[in-house]
Amino acid sequence: MQIAALNRRAQERYATFVNNLDLVAEVLVEVDKLIDCYDEDAMAGSWTIATQDELKALRTKAFDELDRLRQLGKKHEAELVSRDWRF
């Protein structure tokens, strides 16, 4: 009984983990729209922020890291859904 409850809880946590990865990916897709709206002239003389190319590079890096995390999760899926998670 106790093992079944731990297993169910581990499966729920893994499902939450995967859903959160999907949610972050959706948000990163929306970032492209913001980057495309970037107006360098509007920033002249005021705050300095990253250029449009720098923002695209940061978004690409974030996607790469998200994919790497997704691959690690998939690689260890059997272990993650069979044992209680430790924090």
ABEGO torsion letter per residue (X at the ends): XAAAAAAAAAAAAAAAAAAAAAAAAAAAAAAAAAAAABBAAAABGBBBBBBAAAAAAAAAAAAAAAAAAAAAAAAAAAAAAABBBBX
